[in-house]
C-alpha cells in the first residue's frame, strides 16, 4: 500500500486508483472521467483483542479538507 500507518496494534493502508489505465485494467472503465476515484483500504489488527470496524469509522480527507 502506498499510504499506510500504524498505531499500537492497528495498521491501516490505502491505495487510490488514480491512473486511468489501472482503473481500466481493474474495473473495465476510466472512472476518473466520471469523477470517481476508487480506493483500496486494508486494515490489520495485530493485537490480541477483536477490533470492530464500521464503514462510518472512515472518512476521506483531501488536501486538508474533509469530504
C-alpha positions, 0 to 999 in steps of 0.5 A: 500500500502506498499510504499506510500507518500504524498505531499500537496494534492497528495498521491501516493502508490505502491505495487510490486508483488514480491512473486511468489505465489501472482503473481500466485494467481493474474495473473495465472503465476510466472512472476518473472521467466520471469523477470517481476515484476508487480506493483500496483500504486494508486494515490489520489488527495485530493485537490480541483483542477483536477490533470492530470496524464500521464503514462510518469509522472512515472518512476521506480527507483531501488536501486538508479538507474533509469530504 
